[in-house]
């Protein structure tokens, strides 16, 4: 029997929602907020647009996978890569003392990082 819903949607939708919410909450892009994180404006702009783009990309990559398989796979993989890059930066900015501190006390960011890694490596492959 053919599955009606790919199980990846159970991870894809919440991950996309979190990134869309985070990116949209940072609009309009401001220098003050960038300075609050001690980031240059260019980096901050890439973070905000990357969060929004990765969220949209995860959903779009899943929706168009039946029509344009290769393009949808690339969109999903790139979105996962962007999520992984952003989450690496978020964890790094927190200046943890050790990897153990990250794993024990920064669970949300680790889960988001792993979700991005999952889609970067797997794409839309069945």
Secondary structure, 3 states (H helix, E strand, C coil): CCCCCCCCHHHHHHHHHHHHHHHHHCCCCCHHHHHHCCCCHHHHHHHHHHHHHHHHHHHHHHHHHHCCHHHHHHHHHHHHHHHHHHHHHHHHHCCCCCHHHHHHHCHHHHHHHHHHHHHHHHCCCC
